[in-house]
Amino acid sequence: MAQALTAVLSDSQFQSHPQPPCALIHDPDSAGWLQLQDPAWVLRTDEPSQVRALLTEGLNRPETPASLCCLAYEAGAAFDPCLCGQESGTQPLLWMAGFQTLTRLESDRLLAEGDSSGDAEPRDPLFGPWQPEMSEQDYARAFAAVKAHLAAGNAYQINLTQRYRAQLLEPASHAGLRRLFIRLAARHRSPHAAFIDTGDFALLSLSPETFFERDQHRVRCRPMKGTAARGETEAADRQAARYLQTSEKERAENRMIVDMVRNDLGRVARIGRVRVPRLFALEHYPTVHQMISEVTAETDVPDAALLAALFPSASITGAPKVAATAIIAELEASPRGFYTGTIGTRLATGRAFWSVAIRTLVVHRRSGMAEYGSGGGIVWDSQMDRELAELRLKACLLADTAARFELLETLLLQSDGRVFLENRHLQRLHASAQVFGFPCDQALIKHRLEAAVDATRQETPEARILRLVLTSTGAVSVSVSALRERPMPKPLRVRLAERPIDSRDILLRHKTTDRRVYQLAAGQTPSTGEEVFLFNERHELTEGTFTNIVLELDGCWYTPPVSAGLLPGCYRAELLATGRISERTLTPADLERASSVWAINSVRGMMPCLIATSSSPGKGFRQQSGKNPL
């Protein structure tokens, strides 16, 4: 049946796949982790007419130790044609997989991976600035439209959401995504945390909300409705929790969703076996307090019928569900995709737990885009400012995806008190800040630089190094050291790197505090006064670990192009602008035949080089420098 509906991949077909599907799932019962590997089969469809048949197919397949099911919000129309939704976007409506290998991992041991800082560790994926798809004015118009529907009696509550998007600045590796997820999971401690890498896309879900859990005939739903920000002090935090616990508005919204879940479960439960054992309980997370209730039932229907009765979760639609989904389709700017859908894990033991896929980051490898949804329920007495603040609060985990490095500029303060190539350095810093989404207050940066320079005016005139650092939050610092305290021999001893760099690595084009790519390529740590020239996967010369390269060939002076994978140095830029050097693709063979070799930067200027004749650091160098071309 499945072959007629969509392609089904078997285990042998994953051997050549660049990233076979795999997953890390937090076990809400044991508080440990389930690592799922070696997929036996995968089902996927983008067609609404195929969702129910494929879901039944996947749920009835011969047992593997574990299987996963991911349903997009728009798949709801497959279960009830009255549920309106936008057409599916870039994400499939259904993705399922069965895994042959299930490994249980201890929580502390796994979460420690995210704190590792070893040079060989994978780097987190790099995202550009996160942009909301709706401006504040757009949200205000949608909010007003929701209020108009509520006033007309078309609904009692509407869950209004929007997407945030960011460009991936380089290809996202599985290892890097896994590392980012583990770091986020350690920070947010979500009971339904899940990392699913399908190869084409990856889900990093930090969901705190249970859609339903099933153990044989027993079913438990834990709808979540009601949010308050954590307080900055212990007293303020207690006050925020107390407000949420006692607020009539928050309780009314929560009760409305509980009643919907009771009704949905009643369609498939044994008669008289629906209960509400907990109402208006609070759970506490790093950034928010959440109000949850619990609804239980006993049922004899299979999981496919249970999903059809419950999906999508009442907590992310509004009431009544049919009317709410129609209003959502009318007002939201884009399909939700897996956000507010569900992620289900089924074990061979008969246990199954399904989350509501909120607080979920979706990374699309083909388009190079990442997406995150955030929203909240709106009722008649909701205030727009508070709803907008809640929406932003739920999106605060995006700050945790920020680059874990700082931008850096190293400038020469000349003995006459002038900063060499100051404008070029500040322009480069501003350009890098725009790429990575760092706040960059240029007036503040100038002020800090001037203050650092002024502080040296009462001291003996001499050349100094200014180290300017800009953090991901926009903080600026400048430190000063004397150039004489960091002597550099001339000629400079140079050897070739032990392994290539990847020219696509975006960090190579920006000066940052992340030095791992240079350390990995260089291999052994350079000796004092020694430089390492790097080369890329095409065996083209790129740069040194702290300098740019200039070679004299046939009476002309050349430097590698930025496309080779290197930092566009400010002194390099000045020499190119004045015509004293030119760009040209260079190779290690050119290094051998060059009449002279120079390492350059704006602090040290032109440094003649001795080229290593041995791969051992500090040994076997030959003179290869001529007259300074400048």
Long-range contacts (C-beta under 8 A, 24 or more apart in sequence): 1-53, 1-57, 2-43, 2-54, 2-57, 5-45, 5-47, 5-50, 5-53, 5-54, 5-57, 6-43, 6-44, 6-45, 6-47, 6-50, 6-54, 7-44, 8-41, 8-42, 8-43, 9-39, 9-41, 9-42, 10-40, 10-41, 11-38, 11-39, 11-40, 11-41, 11-100, 14-39, 17-199, 18-199, 19-174, 19-197, 19-199, 20-199, 21-97, 21-99, 21-196, 21-197, 21-198, 21-199, 22-99, 22-174, 22-196, 22-197, 23-68, 23-99, 23-194, 23-195, 23-196, 23-197, 24-105, 24-110, 24-178, 24-181, 24-182, 24-194, 24-195, 25-66, 25-68, 25-193, 25-194, 25-195, 25-345, 26-185, 26-190, 26-191, 26-192, 26-193, 26-194, 27-104, 28-191, 28-192, 28-210, 28-213, 28-353, 29-351, 29-353, 30-104, 31-107, 32-104, 32-105, 32-106, 32-107, 33-104, 33-105, 33-106, 33-107, 33-110, 34-66, 34-102, 34-103, 34-104, 34-105, 34-345, 35-101, 35-102, 35-103, 35-104, 35-105, 36-66, 36-68, 36-97, 36-99, 36-101, 36-102, 37-99, 37-100, 37-101, 37-103, 38-99, 38-100, 38-101, 39-97, 39-98, 39-99, 39-100, 40-64, 40-98, 40-99, 40-100, 41-97, 41-98, 42-95, 42-96, 42-97, 42-198, 43-94, 43-95, 43-96, 43-97, 44-92, 44-94, 44-95, 44-96, 45-92, 45-93, 45-94, 46-88, 46-92, 46-93, 47-93, 48-74, 48-75, 48-77, 48-78, 48-88, 48-93, 49-78, 50-94, 51-75, 51-78, 51-79, 51-93, 51-94, 52-78, 52-79, 52-304, 52-308, 54-94, 54-96, 55-94, 55-96, 55-304, 55-307, 56-304, 58-96, 58-98, 59-302, 59-303, 59-304, 59-346, 61-98, 63-348, 64-98, 64-99, 64-100, 64-348, 65-99, 65-100, 65-101, 65-102, 65-347, 65-348, 66-98, 66-99, 66-102, 66-345, 66-346, 66-347, 66-348, 67-96, 67-97, 67-98, 67-99, 67-345, 67-346, 68-95, 68-96, 68-97, 68-99, 68-196, 68-343, 68-344, 68-345, 68-346, 69-94, 69-95, 69-96, 69-342, 69-343, 69-344, 69-346, 69-354, 70-94, 70-95, 70-96, 70-196, 70-203, 70-338, 70-341, 70-342, 70-343, 70-344, 70-357, 71-307, 71-311, 71-338, 71-341, 71-342, 71-344, 72-335, 72-336, 72-337, 72-338, 72-341, 73-312, 73-316, 73-335, 73-336, 73-337, 73-338, 73-339, 73-340, 73-341, 74-335, 74-336, 74-337, 75-311, 75-341, 76-311, 76-312, 76-325, 79-307, 79-308, 79-311, 80-308, 80-322, 82-322, 83-312, 83-321, 83-322, 83-325, 84-322, 84-325, 84-326, 84-328, 84-329, 85-325, 85-328, 85-329, 85-335, 86-329, 86-332, 86-334, 86-335, 87-335, 88-335, 88-337, 89-334, 89-335, 89-337, 90-337, 90-364, 90-367, 90-369, 91-201, 91-335, 91-337, 91-338, 91-362, 91-364, 95-198, 97-198, 102-347, 110-182, 111-182, 111-185, 111-186, 113-179, 113-182, 114-179, 114-182, 114-183, 114-184, 114-185, 114-186, 115-183, 115-186, 119-516, 119-519, 119-520, 120-520, 121-179, 121-516, 122-173, 122-175, 122-176, 122-178, 122-179, 123-176, 123-179, 123-507, 123-514, 123-516, 124-176, 124-179, 124-180, 124-183, 124-401, 124-403, 124-404, 125-168, 125-170, 125-172, 125-173, 125-176, 125-177, 125-180, 125-363, 125-370, 125-401, 126-168, 126-169, 126-170, 126-403, 126-436, 126-506, 126-507, 127-166, 127-167, 127-168, 127-169, 127-370, 127-401, 127-402, 127-403, 127-437, 128-166, 128-167, 128-168, 128-169, 128-435, 128-436, 128-437, 129-166, 129-436, 129-437, 130-164, 130-165, 130-166, 130-372, 130-395, 130-398, 130-401, 130-437, 131-164, 131-165, 131-166, 132-162, 132-163, 132-164, 133-162, 133-163, 133-164, 133-165, 133-333, 133-334, 134-162, 134-333, 136-388, 138-333, 139-384, 139-388, 139-391, 140-384, 142-331, 142-332, 143-378, 143-384, 143-387, 145-330, 145-331, 146-327, 146-331, 146-378, 147-378, 147-380, 147-382, 149-327, 150-378, 150-379, 150-380, 151-380, 154-323, 154-327, 155-318, 155-319, 155-320, 155-323, 155-324, 155-327, 156-256, 156-318, 156-319, 156-320, 156-379, 157-253, 157-256, 157-257, 157-318, 157-319, 157-324, 157-377, 157-378, 157-379, 158-318, 158-324, 158-327, 158-328, 158-377, 158-378, 159-315, 159-316, 159-317, 159-318, 159-324, 159-328, 159-340, 159-375, 159-376, 159-377, 159-378, 160-328, 160-331, 160-332, 160-375, 160-376, 160-378, 160-387, 161-316, 161-328, 161-332, 161-336, 161-339, 161-340, 161-373, 161-374, 161-375, 161-376, 161-391, 162-332, 162-333, 162-373, 162-374, 162-375, 162-391, 163-333, 163-334, 163-336, 163-339, 163-371, 163-372, 163-373, 164-371, 164-372, 164-373, 164-374, 164-395, 164-398, 165-369, 165-370, 165-371, 165-372, 166-369, 166-370, 166-398, 166-401, 166-437, 167-368, 167-369, 167-370, 168-363, 168-368, 168-369, 168-370, 169-435, 169-436, 169-506, 170-504, 170-505, 170-506, 171-365, 171-368, 171-504, 172-202, 172-363, 172-365, 174-202, 177-202, 177-204, 177-363, 180-204, 180-401, 183-400, 184-397, 184-400, 184-401, 187-286, 187-397, 187-400, 188-285, 188-286, 188-287, 188-359, 188-397, 188-400, 189-285, 189-286, 190-285, 190-359, 192-343, 192-353, 192-355, 194-343, 194-345, 194-355, 196-343, 199-365, 200-364, 200-365, 200-366, 201-362, 201-363, 201-364, 201-365, 202-362, 202-363, 202-365, 203-338, 203-343, 203-357, 203-360, 203-361, 203-362, 204-360, 204-361, 204-362, 204-363, 205-343, 205-355, 205-357, 205-359, 205-360, 205-361, 206-359, 206-360, 206-397, 207-343, 207-355, 207-356, 207-357, 207-358, 207-359, 207-360, 208-283, 208-285, 208-290, 208-358, 208-359, 209-292, 209-313, 209-315, 209-355, 209-356, 209-358, 210-353, 210-354, 210-355, 210-356, 211-310, 211-313, 211-342, 211-344, 211-354, 211-355, 211-356, 212-306, 212-310, 212-353, 212-354, 213-351, 213-352, 213-353, 213-354, 214-303, 214-306, 214-351, 214-352, 214-353, 215-350, 215-351, 215-352, 216-350, 217-298, 217-299, 217-300, 218-296, 218-297, 218-298, 219-265, 219-269, 219-296, 219-297, 219-298, 219-299, 219-306, 220-294, 220-295, 220-296, 221-261, 221-265, 221-294, 221-295, 221-296, 221-297, 221-310, 222-292, 222-293, 222-294, 222-295, 223-254, 223-257, 223-258, 223-261, 223-292, 223-293, 223-295, 223-313, 223-314, 223-315, 224-283, 224-290, 224-291, 224-292, 224-315, 224-356, 225-250, 225-253, 225-254, 225-256, 225-257, 225-291, 225-315, 225-377, 226-250, 226-251, 226-253, 226-254, 226-280, 226-290, 226-291, 227-288, 227-289, 227-290, 227-291, 227-376, 227-390, 227-393, 227-394, 228-288, 228-289, 229-287, 229-288, 229-289, 229-389, 229-393, 230-284, 230-285, 230-286, 230-287, 230-288, 230-289, 240-289, 241-282, 241-284, 241-289, 244-282, 244-289, 244-291, 245-280, 245-282, 245-291, 249-379, 249-381, 250-291, 251-280, 251-291, 252-379, 253-377, 253-379, 254-279, 254-280, 254-291, 254-293, 255-279, 255-293, 256-319, 257-293, 257-314, 257-315, 257-319, 257-377, 258-293, 258-295, 259-319, 260-314, 260-319, 260-320, 260-321, 261-295, 261-310, 261-314, 261-315, 262-295, 264-309, 264-310, 264-314, 265-295, 265-297, 265-299, 265-309, 265-310, 266-297, 267-309, 268-297, 268-299, 268-301, 268-305, 268-306, 268-309, 269-297, 269-298, 269-299, 270-297, 270-298, 270-299, 270-300, 273-297, 273-298, 273-299, 287-393, 287-396, 287-397, 288-393, 288-394, 303-344, 303-346, 303-352, 307-342, 307-354, 311-342, 312-340, 312-341, 312-342, 313-340, 313-342, 313-356, 315-356, 315-377, 316-340, 316-356, 316-358, 316-375, 318-377, 318-378, 336-373, 337-362, 337-371, 337-373, 338-362, 339-371, 339-372, 339-373, 340-373, 340-375, 358-394, 359-394, 359-397, 361-401, 370-401, 372-398, 402-437, 402-472, 403-436, 403-438, 403-472, 403-512, 404-514, 405-472, 405-507, 405-512, 405-513, 405-514, 406-469, 406-470, 406-471, 406-472, 406-512, 406-513, 407-432, 407-433, 407-436, 407-438, 407-469, 407-470, 407-471, 407-510, 407-511, 407-512, 407-513, 408-467, 408-468, 408-469, 408-470, 408-511, 408-512, 408-513, 409-466, 409-467, 409-468, 409-511, 410-465, 410-466, 410-467, 410-468, 410-511, 410-601, 410-602, 410-603, 411-449, 411-465, 411-466, 411-468, 411-602, 411-603, 412-463, 412-464, 412-465, 412-466, 412-483, 412-602, 412-603, 413-453, 413-456, 413-463, 413-464, 413-465, 413-466, 413-480, 414-463, 415-461, 415-462, 415-463, 416-461, 417-453, 417-456, 417-457, 417-461, 419-449, 419-453, 419-466, 420-602, 420-603, 421-570, 421-571, 421-574, 421-602, 422-449, 424-570, 424-573, 424-574, 424-602, 425-468, 425-570, 425-602, 428-511, 428-568, 428-570, 429-468, 429-470, 432-510, 432-511, 432-512, 433-470, 435-506, 435-510, 436-472, 436-510, 437-472, 438-470, 438-471, 438-472, 438-473, 438-474, 439-473, 439-474, 440-470, 440-474, 441-474, 441-476, 444-476, 445-470, 445-476, 448-476, 448-477, 448-478, 449-478, 451-478, 452-478, 452-479, 452-480, 455-480, 456-480, 465-603, 469-513, 483-603, 487-529, 488-529, 488-604, 488-607, 489-529, 490-607, 490-608, 491-607, 491-608, 491-609, 491-610, 491-623, 491-625, 492-529, 492-530, 492-531, 492-547, 492-599, 492-607, 492-608, 492-609, 492-610, 493-527, 493-529, 493-530, 493-531, 493-609, 493-610, 493-612, 493-618, 493-621, 494-530, 494-531, 494-532, 494-533, 494-544, 494-597, 494-599, 494-609, 494-610, 494-611, 494-612, 494-621, 495-526, 495-530, 495-531, 495-532, 495-533, 495-611, 495-612, 495-614, 495-615, 495-617, 496-532, 496-533, 496-535, 496-588, 496-591, 496-612, 497-521, 497-522, 497-523, 497-532, 497-533, 497-534, 497-535, 498-522, 498-523, 498-524, 498-615, 499-523, 500-534, 500-535, 500-536, 500-537, 500-539, 501-534, 501-535, 501-536, 501-537, 501-542, 501-565, 502-536, 502-537, 502-565, 503-536, 503-537, 503-538, 503-540, 503-542, 503-563, 503-564, 503-565, 504-565, 505-565, 508-542, 508-565, 508-566, 508-567, 509-562, 509-565, 509-566, 509-567, 509-568, 510-567, 511-567, 515-545, 518-545, 524-617, 525-617, 526-617, 527-617, 527-618, 530-617, 530-618, 531-599, 531-609, 533-591, 534-566, 535-587, 535-588, 536-564, 536-565, 538-564, 539-587, 539-588, 540-564, 540-585, 540-586, 540-587, 541-586, 541-587, 541-588, 541-590, 541-591, 542-566, 543-567, 543-569, 544-599, 546-601, 547-599, 547-600, 547-601, 547-604, 547-607, 548-572, 548-599, 548-600, 548-601, 549-586, 549-597, 549-598, 549-599, 549-600, 550-575, 550-581, 550-597, 550-598, 550-599, 550-600, 550-606, 550-629, 551-586, 551-590, 551-591, 551-594, 551-596, 551-597, 551-598, 552-594, 552-595, 552-596, 552-597, 552-598, 552-626, 552-629, 553-590, 553-593, 553-594, 553-595, 555-595, 556-582, 557-581, 557-582, 557-598, 557-629, 558-582, 558-583, 558-584, 558-586, 559-583, 559-584, 559-586, 560-584, 560-585, 560-586, 561-585, 569-600, 569-601, 569-602, 570-602, 571-600, 571-601, 571-602, 571-605, 572-600, 574-602, 575-600, 575-630, 580-629, 580-630, 581-629, 594-624, 595-626, 596-624, 596-625, 596-626, 596-627, 597-624, 597-625, 598-625, 598-628, 598-629, 606-630
